[in-house]
Amino acid sequence: MNHRHERFRSFRAPHEDRTALVEPPWADVPALAAHNKQILVNSGYDCGGRTLAELSQQARRQLLRDAIGWTSSYRDLPGELLQVLDGEPGGRAVFLAGHQPQLIHPGVWFKNFALGRLAQLCGAVAVNLIIDSDTLKVTSVPVPGGTVSDPTIQCLVMDRHGEPLPYEERHVADRECFLQFGRRMAETVRELIPHPLVVDYWPLVAERLRHTDILGACLAQARHRLEAQWGLNTLEVPQSVICTSEAFCWFAAYLLAELPRFRQVHNEALGQYRRAHRIRTGAYPVPDLSAADQYLEAPLWIWTADNPRRRPLFCQKRHDSLLLTDGAGQTWALPLKASGDVGPAAERLRELARQGVRIRSRALLTTLWARLALGELFIHGIGGAKYDQATDLIIERFFGIPAPSIMVVSATLLLPVDRPAVTPDDLRQVSQKLRQLRYHPEKFIDCPVPASAPVDRAEGDGIAWPVVTAQSSAAELADAKKWWIALPQTRANAKQRCHAIRQINELLQPYLCQQRKHLLAKRQLIARNLQIRSVLAWREYAFCLYPAEALQEFYQGLLPNSL
């Protein structure tokens, strides 16, 4: 059932406009989800006193409860979704996707629509995870402006720049700037897109600002309300909520108790991934878990309400406790039972959460938990699909079970504006021809070349070579170059031969002035058109810069109507 034919794949975003990457095919999803479910049902792996299957059952029930609570706080839910907790645990499959709460591009947004449609066709519940433990580093957004013939890119400021903080901690710093951002974005892009979606989307963002000043929550909740208007029935929940659940705290406590073994498996998996992809940097796809002063780095972030800059969590295992530290002077102890039961440690983690200590999963652990415990299908984009190949290895080697298969979905939709039909190959071809004019000018001269043009000869070392001057005709110069090229190169004549060929090339240049002028003008035009295209054909502009009709038509054309 693993549709990735190789251990490691190099997923690439589709280049052409209005195209998509969907792996495996839509029709394979029901069988893939059933296969993934069977992996977890059959897993009796012990996580410090509870099996992985038991944790999964509790985790997904808590996930649905939290997702319903979160989503219903800002949009109406159909009765069908409100009733998902009434059935038997594990009765309905759960499909998941996730992303940071930012202004995503249409290719990423496509995941949300694929998630909703697949869940609908399979009778599953769709939950989108808001990855709010990631850090918001930039508060400006690239926006195209100008005209089709002279486009520009402006970086519009959404909010006042501040200290890089996790999304869940990042409050709107300048309300007026934030509220006016949609208007400024629409005005900037208006010559290219007269009716961008931001005109309808940003009032929803402004409405959410009256209820919460968390920047990411405003963006995500407004987007989700817009999706509801477009008929998408999905649930959403922040990762921060998931990480405080009882099931996740149990799982985190177990991994901390087993950190020496987990760290070894984690780092070995990353090493194999890097070797397979010939990656030399140790920072990609994520850094190895380090060790320092008897502390081991865990796959978790930590910060506090008083000091909200996220830091790696380090852990030292003692005979009766797990000592945690943020590396900035603060420490916390978790009780550790000799029997291996991590229940008291898990309860201590929940208590710390209530006291304002934030412990959040990092990238690999976020999707590892989602795939093992939260649902039958996880839909990744390009980036997540790449790094989660390392997660496959971790699951297989640490838990001793097959890694549940993922789905990879991405798309490319360019702004619906006219763009010059040029490619970098066009520029390379003209540049190559200009180079040939310099080094092979005789090939571009129209005058006939006689078999043996009457040129003067000079003798040396028993060889009579042609002598050319600025007064030599093009035919004489071409014939002289032909003679020098035909002359076998030796150590004795190499310098003279090279000098003669260069001299002839220079003497032939005046005959090519018009051709060179034409090619230089053509190169300049192509370069300008490539610059225009680079502005207009960038695939990662925010979804709200596009017309609603273009987005809806594109998505509906890609999504399946049946499986």
C-alpha positions as CSV (number, residue, x, y, z in Angstrom):
1,M,0.0,0.0,0.0
2,N,3.0,2.3,0.1
3,H,2.7,4.3,-3.1
4,R,6.1,5.8,-2.8
5,H,8.0,3.4,-4.9
6,E,11.3,4.5,-3.5
7,R,12.4,4.9,0.1
8,F,13.1,8.6,-0.6
9,R,11.4,10.7,-3.2
10,S,12.2,14.2,-4.5
11,F,8.8,15.8,-4.7
12,R,8.6,18.9,-6.9
13,A,5.8,21.5,-7.2
14,P,4.1,21.5,-10.5
15,H,5.6,24.2,-12.8
16,E,2.8,24.8,-15.3
17,D,-0.1,27.0,-14.6
18,R,-3.3,25.3,-13.5
19,T,-1.7,21.9,-12.8
20,A,-1.6,19.8,-9.6
21,L,0.4,17.0,-7.9
22,V,-1.7,14.3,-6.4
23,E,-0.1,11.2,-5.0
24,P,-1.4,8.6,-4.7
25,P,-4.4,9.1,-7.1
26,W,-7.7,10.1,-5.7
27,A,-9.2,6.6,-6.3
28,D,-6.7,5.0,-4.0
29,V,-7.6,7.0,-0.9
30,P,-10.3,4.6,0.6
31,A,-7.9,1.6,0.5
32,L,-5.0,3.7,1.8
33,A,-7.0,4.9,4.8
34,A,-8.2,1.4,5.5
35,H,-4.7,0.1,5.4
36,N,-3.5,2.9,7.8
37,K,-6.3,2.1,10.2
38,Q,-5.3,-1.5,10.3
39,I,-1.7,-0.6,11.2
40,L,-2.9,1.2,14.3
41,V,-5.6,-1.3,15.3
42,N,-3.1,-4.1,15.2
43,S,-0.5,-2.2,17.2
44,G,0.0,-3.3,20.7
45,Y,3.1,-1.2,21.2
46,D,3.3,-0.2,24.9
47,C,3.8,3.5,25.6
48,G,4.7,3.5,29.2
49,G,1.6,1.6,30.5
50,R,-0.9,2.3,27.6
51,T,-0.9,0.8,24.1
52,L,-0.5,3.0,21.1
53,A,-4.0,1.9,20.0
54,E,-5.5,3.0,23.3
55,L,-3.7,6.4,23.1
56,S,-5.0,6.8,19.6
57,Q,-8.6,6.2,20.5
58,Q,-8.4,8.7,23.3
59,A,-6.5,11.2,21.3
60,R,-8.8,11.3,18.3
61,R,-11.9,11.6,20.6
62,Q,-10.2,14.6,22.3
63,L,-9.2,16.0,18.9
64,L,-12.8,16.0,17.7
65,R,-14.1,17.5,20.9
66,D,-11.5,20.3,20.8
67,A,-11.9,20.9,17.1
68,I,-15.7,21.2,17.4
69,G,-15.3,23.6,20.3
70,W,-12.7,25.7,18.5
71,T,-14.5,25.8,15.2
72,S,-18.0,26.5,16.6
73,S,-16.6,29.5,18.5
74,Y,-16.4,31.5,15.2
75,R,-18.6,29.8,12.6
76,D,-21.8,27.7,12.5
77,L,-21.4,24.0,12.2
78,P,-23.8,21.6,10.4
79,G,-25.5,19.1,12.7
80,E,-23.5,16.3,11.0
81,L,-20.3,17.6,12.4
82,L,-21.8,18.4,15.8
83,Q,-22.8,14.8,16.1
84,V,-19.5,13.1,15.4
85,L,-18.9,12.5,19.1
86,D,-22.2,10.6,19.5
87,G,-21.0,7.5,17.6
88,E,-18.8,4.8,18.8
89,P,-15.1,5.7,19.3
90,G,-13.2,4.9,16.1
91,G,-16.5,4.6,14.2
92,R,-15.7,7.4,11.7
93,A,-12.3,7.9,10.1
94,V,-10.4,11.1,10.6
95,F,-8.6,12.8,7.7
96,L,-6.0,15.5,8.5
97,A,-3.9,18.3,7.0
98,G,-2.1,21.2,8.6
99,H,-0.3,24.5,8.1
100,Q,0.8,27.6,9.8
101,P,-1.9,30.3,10.2
102,Q,-0.5,32.6,7.5
103,L,-1.5,34.0,4.1
104,I,-0.9,30.8,2.2
105,H,-0.7,30.5,-1.6
106,P,-3.3,28.7,-3.7
107,G,-1.2,25.6,-4.0
108,V,-1.2,25.1,-0.2
109,W,-4.8,26.2,0.1
110,F,-5.7,23.4,-2.3
111,K,-4.9,20.9,0.5
112,N,-7.9,22.2,2.5
113,F,-10.3,21.6,-0.3
114,A,-8.8,18.2,-1.0
115,L,-9.2,17.4,2.7
116,G,-12.8,18.4,2.7
117,R,-13.8,16.6,-0.5
118,L,-12.0,13.4,0.4
119,A,-13.5,13.3,3.8
120,Q,-17.0,13.9,2.3
121,L,-16.6,11.1,-0.2
122,C,-15.2,8.6,2.3
123,G,-17.6,9.5,5.2
124,A,-14.7,10.7,7.3
125,V,-14.3,13.8,9.5
126,A,-11.9,16.4,8.1
127,V,-9.7,18.3,10.6
128,N,-7.2,20.9,9.6
129,L,-4.4,21.5,12.2
130,I,-3.3,25.1,12.7
131,I,0.4,24.8,13.4
132,D,0.7,27.8,15.8
133,S,3.9,26.7,17.5
134,D,5.9,27.9,14.5
135,T,7.4,31.4,14.8
136,L,6.1,34.4,13.0
137,K,9.3,36.1,11.7
138,V,8.0,38.5,9.0
139,T,4.9,40.6,9.1
140,S,5.2,41.9,5.5
141,V,3.6,40.2,2.4
142,P,4.8,40.4,-1.2
143,V,2.1,42.0,-3.4
144,P,2.3,42.6,-7.1
145,G,1.5,46.1,-8.3
146,G,2.0,48.3,-11.3
147,T,0.7,47.3,-14.7
148,V,1.0,44.2,-16.9
149,S,3.7,45.9,-19.0
150,D,5.5,47.3,-16.0
151,P,4.8,45.2,-12.9
152,T,6.4,45.6,-9.5
153,I,6.5,43.8,-6.2
154,Q,5.9,45.6,-3.0
155,C,6.2,44.2,0.5
156,L,3.2,45.5,2.3
157,V,3.4,45.6,6.1
158,M,0.6,43.7,7.8
159,D,1.5,44.6,11.3
160,R,4.3,46.3,13.1
161,H,7.5,44.3,13.2
162,G,8.2,42.7,16.6
163,E,10.1,40.0,18.3
164,P,9.9,36.6,16.6
165,L,7.3,34.7,18.6
166,P,5.2,31.6,18.1
167,Y,1.9,32.3,16.3
168,E,-0.1,31.4,19.4
169,E,1.7,34.2,21.4
170,R,1.8,36.8,18.6
171,H,-0.7,39.6,19.3
172,V,-1.6,42.3,16.8
173,A,0.8,45.1,17.6
174,D,-0.7,47.9,15.4
175,R,-4.5,47.5,15.1
176,E,-4.9,50.3,12.5
177,C,-2.1,49.0,10.3
178,F,-3.6,45.5,10.5
179,L,-7.2,46.6,9.8
180,Q,-6.1,48.7,6.8
181,F,-3.9,46.0,5.3
182,G,-6.7,44.5,3.1
183,R,-7.5,47.9,1.6
184,R,-3.9,48.6,0.9
185,M,-3.4,45.1,-0.7
186,A,-6.5,45.6,-2.9
187,E,-5.3,49.0,-4.1
188,T,-1.8,47.8,-4.8
189,V,-3.0,44.9,-7.0
190,R,-6.0,46.5,-8.6
191,E,-4.4,47.3,-12.0
192,L,-3.6,43.6,-12.3
193,I,-6.6,42.0,-10.5
194,P,-9.6,44.4,-10.3
195,H,-11.5,42.3,-7.8
196,P,-9.2,40.3,-5.6
197,L,-10.6,38.0,-2.9
198,V,-9.0,40.1,-0.2
199,V,-11.9,42.6,-0.6
200,D,-14.3,39.9,0.8
201,Y,-11.7,38.1,3.0
202,W,-10.3,41.0,5.1
203,P,-13.6,42.2,6.6
204,L,-13.8,38.7,8.0
205,V,-10.3,39.1,9.5
206,A,-11.3,42.5,10.9
207,E,-14.4,40.9,12.5
208,R,-12.3,38.2,14.2
209,L,-10.0,41.0,15.6
210,R,-13.0,42.1,17.7
211,H,-12.9,38.7,19.4
212,T,-9.2,37.9,19.6
213,D,-6.0,39.9,19.0
214,I,-3.9,36.8,18.2
215,L,-2.8,37.6,14.6
216,G,-2.6,34.0,13.4
217,A,-6.0,33.2,14.9
218,C,-7.6,36.1,13.0
219,L,-6.2,35.0,9.7
220,A,-7.0,31.3,10.2
221,Q,-10.6,31.8,11.5
222,A,-11.4,34.3,8.8
223,R,-10.1,31.9,6.1
224,H,-12.1,29.0,7.6
225,R,-15.3,31.1,7.6
226,L,-14.6,31.9,4.0
227,E,-14.2,28.2,3.3
228,A,-17.6,27.6,4.9
229,Q,-19.2,30.1,2.6
230,W,-17.7,28.1,-0.3
231,G,-19.3,24.9,1.0
232,L,-16.4,23.3,2.8
233,N,-17.4,21.3,5.9
234,T,-14.2,20.9,7.9
235,L,-13.1,21.3,11.5
236,E,-10.0,23.2,12.6
237,V,-8.0,23.2,15.8
238,P,-4.6,24.7,16.9
239,Q,-1.7,22.5,17.5
240,S,-1.3,24.2,20.9
241,V,-4.6,22.8,22.0
242,I,-3.6,19.3,20.9
243,C,-0.3,19.5,22.8
244,T,-2.2,20.0,26.1
245,S,-4.5,17.0,25.7
246,E,-4.1,14.1,28.1
247,A,-3.2,11.6,25.4
248,F,-0.4,13.8,23.9
249,C,1.0,14.6,27.4
250,W,1.2,10.8,28.0
251,F,2.9,10.3,24.7
252,A,5.3,13.1,25.3
253,A,6.2,11.8,28.8
254,Y,6.8,8.4,27.3
255,L,9.2,9.8,24.6
256,L,11.0,11.8,27.3
257,A,11.5,8.6,29.3
258,E,12.8,6.9,26.2
259,L,14.7,9.9,24.9
260,P,18.2,8.2,24.6
261,R,16.7,5.5,22.3
262,F,14.4,8.0,20.4
263,R,17.3,10.5,19.9
264,Q,19.5,7.8,18.4
265,V,16.7,6.6,16.0
266,H,15.8,10.2,15.1
267,N,19.4,11.2,14.3
268,E,20.2,8.0,12.3
269,A,17.0,8.5,10.3
270,L,18.0,12.1,9.4
271,G,21.5,10.9,8.5
272,Q,20.1,8.3,6.1
273,Y,17.8,10.9,4.6
274,R,20.7,13.4,4.0
275,R,22.9,10.7,2.5
276,A,20.1,9.6,0.1
277,H,19.5,13.2,-1.0
278,R,23.2,14.2,-0.9
279,I,22.5,16.9,1.6
280,R,25.6,18.3,3.3
281,T,24.1,20.7,5.7
282,G,23.1,19.3,9.1
283,A,20.1,21.7,9.4
284,Y,18.0,20.1,6.7
285,P,15.3,18.8,6.8
286,V,15.6,19.5,10.6
287,P,18.7,19.6,12.8
288,D,19.9,16.5,14.8
289,L,18.8,16.3,18.4
290,S,21.9,17.4,20.3
291,A,23.4,16.6,23.7
292,A,25.0,18.8,26.3
293,D,26.0,18.4,30.0
294,Q,24.2,15.1,30.4
295,Y,21.0,16.6,28.9
296,L,19.5,15.3,25.7
297,E,17.6,17.5,23.3
298,A,14.0,16.4,22.9
299,P,11.8,16.8,19.8
300,L,9.8,19.5,21.7
301,W,9.7,23.2,22.0
302,I,9.3,24.9,25.4
303,W,8.6,28.5,26.5
304,T,6.6,30.2,29.2
305,A,3.9,32.8,29.3
306,D,6.4,35.2,30.9
307,N,9.1,34.5,28.3
308,P,7.4,33.5,25.1
309,R,10.4,33.0,22.9
310,R,10.5,29.3,22.0
311,R,13.5,27.2,22.9
312,P,14.5,23.6,22.5
313,L,13.5,21.4,25.5
314,F,16.3,19.3,27.1
315,C,15.8,16.4,29.4
316,Q,18.0,14.4,31.8
317,K,16.8,11.1,33.0
318,R,17.5,10.3,36.7
319,H,16.6,7.2,38.7
320,D,13.2,8.6,39.9
321,S,12.6,11.7,37.7
322,L,13.0,13.4,34.4
323,L,14.6,16.8,34.7
324,L,13.6,19.2,32.1
325,T,15.3,22.5,31.2
326,D,14.8,25.2,28.6
327,G,18.5,26.0,28.5
328,A,17.8,29.4,29.9
329,G,18.1,28.6,33.6
330,Q,14.6,27.2,34.3
331,T,14.1,23.5,35.2
332,W,11.2,21.3,36.0
333,A,11.0,17.7,37.3
334,L,8.6,15.0,36.2
335,P,8.1,12.0,38.5
336,L,9.4,8.7,37.0
337,K,8.1,5.4,38.3
338,A,10.3,2.3,38.4
339,S,7.6,0.2,36.7
340,G,7.8,2.4,33.6
341,D,4.3,3.8,34.0
342,V,4.5,7.4,32.8
343,G,1.1,8.4,34.1
344,P,2.4,10.7,36.9
345,A,4.9,12.3,34.5
346,A,2.0,12.9,32.0
347,E,-0.1,14.5,34.7
348,R,2.8,16.7,35.7
349,L,3.1,17.9,32.1
350,R,-0.6,18.9,32.1
351,E,-0.1,20.7,35.4
352,L,2.8,22.7,33.9
353,A,0.6,23.6,31.0
354,R,-2.0,25.0,33.4
355,Q,0.8,27.0,35.0
356,G,1.8,28.7,31.7
357,V,4.6,26.4,30.6
358,R,4.2,25.7,26.9
359,I,5.5,22.4,25.6
360,R,4.9,21.9,21.9
361,S,5.8,19.2,19.4
362,R,8.4,20.1,16.7
363,A,7.8,19.4,13.0
364,L,8.6,15.7,12.8
365,L,6.9,14.8,16.0
366,T,3.8,16.9,15.0
367,T,3.1,14.7,12.0
368,L,4.3,11.6,13.7
369,W,1.6,12.0,16.3
370,A,-1.0,13.0,13.7
371,R,-0.3,9.9,11.6
372,L,0.0,7.4,14.5
373,A,-2.8,8.7,16.8
374,L,-5.1,11.3,15.3
375,G,-6.3,9.9,12.0
376,E,-6.3,7.5,9.1
377,L,-5.0,9.9,6.5
378,F,-2.6,12.8,6.6
379,I,-2.4,15.1,3.6
380,H,0.9,16.8,3.1
381,G,2.2,19.5,0.8
382,I,5.6,19.4,-0.9
383,G,7.7,20.5,2.0
384,G,6.0,18.2,4.6
385,A,6.1,15.2,2.2
386,K,9.9,15.6,1.9
387,Y,10.8,15.8,5.6
388,D,8.2,13.2,6.6
389,Q,10.2,10.5,4.8
390,A,12.5,10.8,7.8
391,T,9.5,10.3,10.0
392,D,8.7,7.1,8.2
393,L,12.0,5.7,9.3
394,I,11.5,6.9,12.9
395,I,8.1,5.2,13.1
396,E,9.4,1.9,11.7
397,R,12.5,1.8,13.8
398,F,11.3,3.2,17.1
399,F,7.8,1.7,17.2
400,G,8.5,-1.4,15.1
401,I,5.4,-0.9,12.9
402,P,4.9,0.1,9.3
403,A,4.7,3.8,8.8
404,P,1.1,4.8,7.8
405,S,1.1,6.2,4.3
406,I,0.6,9.8,3.6
407,M,-1.0,11.7,0.7
408,V,0.8,14.5,-1.2
409,V,-1.2,17.3,-2.7
410,S,-0.1,20.6,-4.2
411,A,-1.0,22.8,-7.1
412,T,0.1,25.8,-9.1
413,L,-2.3,28.6,-10.0
414,L,-0.8,31.7,-11.4
415,L,-2.4,35.2,-11.4
416,P,-4.9,35.4,-14.2
417,V,-3.0,38.1,-16.2
418,D,-1.3,38.1,-19.5
419,R,2.4,37.2,-19.2
420,P,5.2,37.3,-21.8
421,A,5.6,33.9,-23.4
422,V,9.4,33.7,-22.7
423,T,11.6,31.2,-20.9
424,P,15.2,31.3,-19.7
425,D,16.0,29.0,-22.6
426,D,15.1,31.9,-25.0
427,L,17.7,34.0,-23.2
428,R,20.3,31.3,-23.3
429,Q,19.8,30.7,-27.0
430,V,20.4,34.4,-27.8
431,S,23.4,34.6,-25.5
432,Q,24.8,31.5,-27.1
433,K,24.4,33.0,-30.6
434,L,26.2,36.2,-29.4
435,R,29.0,34.1,-28.2
436,Q,29.2,32.3,-31.5
437,L,29.4,35.7,-33.3
438,R,32.5,36.4,-31.2
439,Y,34.2,33.0,-31.6
440,H,32.8,31.7,-34.9
441,P,32.1,34.8,-36.9
442,E,32.9,33.2,-40.2
443,K,29.7,31.1,-39.9
444,F,27.5,34.2,-40.0
445,I,29.0,36.0,-43.0
446,D,27.0,35.8,-46.1
447,C,29.7,36.4,-48.7
448,P,31.0,33.3,-50.5
449,V,34.3,31.9,-49.4
450,P,36.6,30.8,-52.3
451,A,38.4,27.5,-52.1
452,S,41.6,29.3,-51.7
453,A,41.6,33.1,-51.4
454,P,44.7,34.9,-52.7
455,V,46.3,36.1,-49.5
456,D,49.9,36.9,-48.7
457,R,52.0,34.2,-47.1
458,A,54.7,34.4,-44.6
459,E,57.2,31.6,-44.0
460,G,58.7,30.1,-40.9
461,D,59.8,26.7,-39.7
462,G,59.1,25.5,-43.2
463,I,55.5,26.5,-43.2
464,A,53.9,29.3,-45.2
465,W,51.0,30.7,-43.3
466,P,48.4,33.3,-44.5
467,V,48.9,36.9,-43.5
468,V,45.8,39.0,-42.9
469,T,45.3,42.7,-42.2
470,A,42.5,45.1,-41.5
471,Q,42.3,45.5,-45.3
472,S,41.7,41.8,-45.9
473,S,38.2,40.9,-47.2
474,A,35.8,38.8,-45.3
475,A,36.4,35.9,-47.7
476,E,40.2,36.2,-47.2
477,L,39.8,36.3,-43.4
478,A,37.4,33.3,-43.4
479,D,39.8,31.3,-45.6
480,A,42.8,32.2,-43.4
481,K,40.9,31.0,-40.3
482,K,40.0,27.8,-42.0
483,W,43.7,27.2,-42.8
484,W,44.7,27.8,-39.2
485,I,42.1,25.5,-37.8
486,A,43.1,22.8,-40.2
487,L,46.8,23.1,-39.1
488,P,47.6,20.5,-36.5
489,Q,48.4,22.1,-33.2
490,T,51.9,21.5,-31.8
491,R,53.8,22.9,-28.9
492,A,55.8,25.0,-31.3
493,N,52.9,26.6,-33.1
494,A,50.2,26.6,-30.4
495,K,50.7,30.2,-29.3
496,Q,51.0,31.6,-32.8
497,R,48.0,29.5,-34.0
498,C,45.8,30.8,-31.1
499,H,46.9,34.4,-31.6
500,A,46.1,34.2,-35.4
501,I,42.6,32.8,-34.8
502,R,41.8,35.5,-32.3
503,Q,43.1,38.2,-34.6
504,I,40.9,36.9,-37.4
505,N,37.9,36.7,-35.2
506,E,38.4,40.4,-34.2
507,L,38.9,41.5,-37.8
508,L,35.6,39.8,-38.8
509,Q,33.6,41.6,-36.1
510,P,32.8,44.7,-38.2
511,Y,31.0,42.5,-40.7
512,L,28.6,41.4,-38.0
513,C,27.5,44.7,-36.5
514,Q,23.9,44.6,-37.6
515,Q,23.5,41.0,-36.5
516,R,25.0,41.8,-33.1
517,K,22.9,44.9,-32.7
518,H,19.7,42.9,-33.5
519,L,20.7,40.1,-31.0
520,L,21.6,42.6,-28.3
521,A,18.2,44.3,-28.6
522,K,16.5,40.9,-28.6
523,R,18.4,39.8,-25.5
524,Q,17.5,43.0,-23.8
525,L,13.8,42.5,-24.6
526,I,13.8,38.9,-23.5
527,A,15.5,39.8,-20.2
528,R,12.9,42.5,-19.6
529,N,10.1,40.1,-20.4
530,L,11.6,37.5,-18.1
531,Q,11.7,40.1,-15.3
532,I,8.0,40.9,-16.0
533,R,7.2,37.2,-16.0
534,S,9.1,36.6,-12.7
535,V,6.7,39.1,-11.1
536,L,3.5,37.9,-12.7
537,A,4.2,34.2,-12.7
538,W,5.3,33.7,-9.1
539,R,3.2,30.8,-7.7
540,E,3.4,31.8,-4.0
541,Y,1.4,35.0,-3.9
542,A,-1.2,34.9,-1.1
543,F,-4.5,33.3,-2.0
544,C,-6.5,36.4,-1.3
545,L,-4.8,38.3,-4.2
546,Y,-6.7,36.1,-6.7
547,P,-10.3,36.5,-7.9
548,A,-12.6,34.2,-6.0
549,E,-14.0,32.9,-9.3
550,A,-10.6,31.8,-10.5
551,L,-9.8,29.9,-7.3
552,Q,-13.2,28.2,-7.2
553,E,-13.1,27.1,-10.8
554,F,-9.6,25.8,-10.4
555,Y,-10.3,23.8,-7.3
556,Q,-13.5,22.3,-8.6
557,G,-11.8,21.3,-11.8
558,L,-9.2,19.3,-9.8
559,L,-11.2,17.7,-7.1
560,P,-12.8,14.3,-7.6
561,N,-16.6,13.8,-7.7
562,S,-16.4,10.2,-6.7
563,L,-13.8,7.6,-5.7
